[in-house]
Amino acid sequence: MQKGQTKDFSWDSYFKREKKSFFQKLLSFHRRVFIAPSLKYYCDKYFSQEGLFLEAGAGTSQSSALLKSSKRKLIALDLNHYVLTEHNLLDYKVQANILSLPFRDKCLQGIWNLGVMEHLTDDEIVKSLKEFKRVLEDEGVILLFWPPYFALHEVLLNLFSWLSEKIFAKKFNFFPDEINLYSNKNKLETFLDQAGLKLKNLHFSIRDIFSYMVVAAEKNN
């Protein structure tokens, strides 16, 4: 069992109910209509138009569908075998841990992920960022779509969960444990500095209906 999972709510069970529950269908709509265009916008803003790019902690890569092009080669990396073989549609698929990437140094032009960093401990965040830095070319950019605790969907889901617990005496889990939601810029910059990275830019906007802090980071050369 990976960190960020509870005994009865694992990533495996989460992905296997991907197309079954009403919540998952709603989440899929949110990804396709709001997150995918936002991701494309920021990737076009910070990434080159050709090269090799990695989604580190890809899941279904549903939000990344608009990134596919003839000149960009996209790698989906995830620890979960089921989601890579059953759902993911990127160019290449690699089953591996983001804490130990199976790539040579400086081989990628860009790295991104969505809704991944909040499931890691502080030490795991720094370790993963060090790996991102290692495999990223010197002029490359890392994009982290990191949900803050004050994101609109986090507020609504927490309210629903609280009401469920009060009314039905049952806690409702929407995701595996989110133990490290984005909290503030100082903590983010501490993580980046420990990994040898620096903040290039930070965005929080209506573009994705205030779902993510979009962190653009680069090597601290």
C-alpha positions in Angstrom: 0.0 0.0 0.0 1.4 3.4 -1.0 1.5 6.4 1.2 -1.5 8.6 0.8 -3.8 5.5 0.7 -6.2 4.2 3.4 -6.9 0.5 3.9 -10.2 0.6 2.1 -9.6 3.3 -0.4 -6.6 2.7 -2.7 -5.6 4.1 -6.0 -6.5 0.7 -7.6 -10.1 0.9 -6.4 -10.3 4.6 -7.3 -9.3 4.0 -10.9 -11.5 0.9 -11.2 -14.6 2.9 -10.4 -13.5 5.6 -12.8 -16.5 5.4 -15.2 -19.0 4.0 -12.8 -20.0 6.5 -10.1 -21.9 9.7 -10.6 -19.0 11.5 -8.9 -16.5 10.1 -11.3 -18.6 11.1 -14.3 -18.8 14.6 -12.8 -15.1 14.6 -12.3 -14.5 13.5 -15.9 -16.7 16.4 -17.2 -14.7 18.8 -15.0 -11.4 17.5 -16.5 -12.5 17.6 -20.1 -14.3 21.0 -20.0 -12.1 23.0 -17.6 -8.8 21.3 -16.8 -7.8 20.0 -20.2 -7.9 23.5 -21.9 -6.2 25.1 -18.9 -3.4 22.4 -19.0 -2.9 23.0 -22.7 -2.7 26.8 -22.2 0.0 26.5 -19.6 1.9 23.8 -21.4 1.9 25.9 -24.6 3.0 28.9 -22.5 6.0 27.2 -20.8 6.9 24.1 -22.9 8.6 24.0 -26.3 6.4 22.7 -29.2 8.5 19.6 -29.8 10.5 17.2 -27.7 10.0 14.5 -25.0 7.7 15.4 -22.1 6.6 13.4 -19.0 3.4 13.3 -17.0 4.7 12.2 -13.7 1.9 10.5 -11.9 -0.4 10.3 -15.0 -3.4 8.3 -13.9 -5.8 8.3 -16.9 -4.2 11.4 -18.5 -7.7 12.5 -19.4 -6.8 16.1 -18.7 -3.8 15.8 -21.0 -5.6 14.7 -24.2 -5.3 18.1 -25.8 -1.5 18.1 -25.6 -1.0 15.4 -28.2 0.7 16.6 -31.4 3.0 15.3 -34.1 6.1 17.0 -32.6 5.5 16.4 -28.9 6.2 12.9 -27.6 4.3 12.3 -24.3 5.2 9.8 -21.6 2.6 8.7 -19.1 4.3 7.4 -15.9 2.3 5.9 -13.1 2.8 3.4 -10.3 -0.6 1.8 -11.0 -0.5 -0.9 -13.7 -4.3 -1.0 -14.2 -4.7 2.6 -15.1 -1.8 2.6 -17.6 -3.0 -0.6 -19.4 -6.8 0.1 -19.3 -7.2 3.9 -19.6 -4.1 5.9 -20.6 -3.8 7.1 -24.2 -0.5 9.0 -24.2 2.3 8.0 -26.6 4.4 5.9 -24.2 3.5 4.3 -20.9 6.0 3.6 -18.1 5.1 1.9 -14.8 7.4 3.4 -12.2 7.6 5.5 -9.0 8.1 9.3 -9.3 10.5 9.0 -6.4 12.9 7.0 -8.7 12.5 7.9 -12.4 13.9 5.3 -14.8 15.3 7.9 -17.2 18.8 9.2 -17.9 19.9 12.7 -16.8 18.6 15.7 -18.8 16.6 13.8 -21.3 13.2 15.6 -21.0 12.1 18.9 -22.2 9.3 19.3 -19.7 7.5 17.6 -16.8 4.0 18.1 -15.5 1.4 16.5 -13.3 -2.1 17.2 -11.9 -3.3 16.4 -8.4 -0.3 14.4 -7.4 1.9 16.4 -5.0 -0.8 16.7 -2.4 -0.7 12.9 -1.8 3.0 12.9 -0.8 4.7 13.6 2.4 7.2 16.5 2.7 10.2 14.2 2.2 8.5 12.5 -0.8 7.8 15.9 -2.4 11.4 17.0 -2.1 12.7 13.6 -3.3 10.3 13.6 -6.4 11.3 17.2 -7.2 15.0 16.2 -7.1 14.2 13.5 -9.6 12.4 15.9 -11.8 15.4 18.2 -11.8 17.7 15.3 -12.6 15.9 14.2 -15.7 15.0 17.7 -17.0 17.2 19.5 -19.5 18.7 22.8 -18.3 16.2 25.0 -20.1 13.2 22.8 -19.3 10.2 23.7 -17.1 8.2 21.7 -14.5 4.5 22.4 -14.2 2.7 21.2 -11.0 -1.1 21.6 -10.9 -1.3 21.5 -7.1 -4.8 21.9 -5.5 -4.9 24.3 -2.6 -7.0 23.8 0.5 -9.0 26.9 -0.6 -9.8 25.6 -4.1 -13.5 25.8 -5.0 -13.9 22.0 -5.4 -12.0 21.3 -2.1 -14.3 23.6 -0.2 -17.4 22.0 -1.7 -16.3 18.4 -1.2 -15.2 19.1 2.4 -18.6 20.6 3.1 -20.4 17.6 1.6 -18.2 15.2 3.5 -18.8 17.1 6.8 -22.6 17.1 6.2 -22.5 13.4 5.4 -20.7 12.7 8.6 -23.0 14.8 10.7 -26.3 13.6 9.2 -25.5 9.9 8.3 -22.6 9.3 10.7 -20.5 8.2 7.7 -17.4 9.9 6.4 -17.3 10.0 2.6 -13.9 9.8 0.9 -13.7 11.3 -2.6 -10.0 10.7 -3.2 -7.1 8.8 -1.5 -5.7 11.0 1.4 -4.7 14.5 0.4 -2.1 15.1 3.1 -0.2 18.0 1.5 -2.6 20.4 -0.2 -0.9 23.6 -1.3 -0.9 26.0 1.6 1.4 28.9 0.9 4.1 30.3 -1.3 6.8 30.1 1.4 6.3 26.4 1.9 6.4 25.8 -1.8 9.6 27.7 -2.3 11.2 25.8 0.6 10.4 22.5 -1.2 11.8 23.9 -4.5 14.9 25.2 -2.9 15.7 21.9 -1.2 15.4 20.2 -4.6 17.7 22.8 -6.4 14.8 24.4 -8.2 13.3 27.9 -8.2 9.8 29.3 -8.8 9.4 30.7 -12.2 5.7 31.7 -11.9 2.6 30.9 -9.9 -1.0 31.0 -11.2 -4.5 30.7 -9.6 -7.3 31.7 -12.0 -10.8 31.3 -13.4 -9.2 29.4 -16.3 -9.7 26.1 -14.4 -12.4 27.5 -12.1 -9.9 28.0 -9.3 -9.1 24.3 -9.1 -5.3 24.4 -9.0 -2.3 26.5 -8.0 -0.3 26.2 -11.2 3.4 26.1 -10.2 6.0 26.7 -13.0 9.5 25.8 -11.7 12.9 25.7 -13.3 16.4 24.7 -12.4 18.2 27.0 -9.9 21.4 27.3 -12.0 
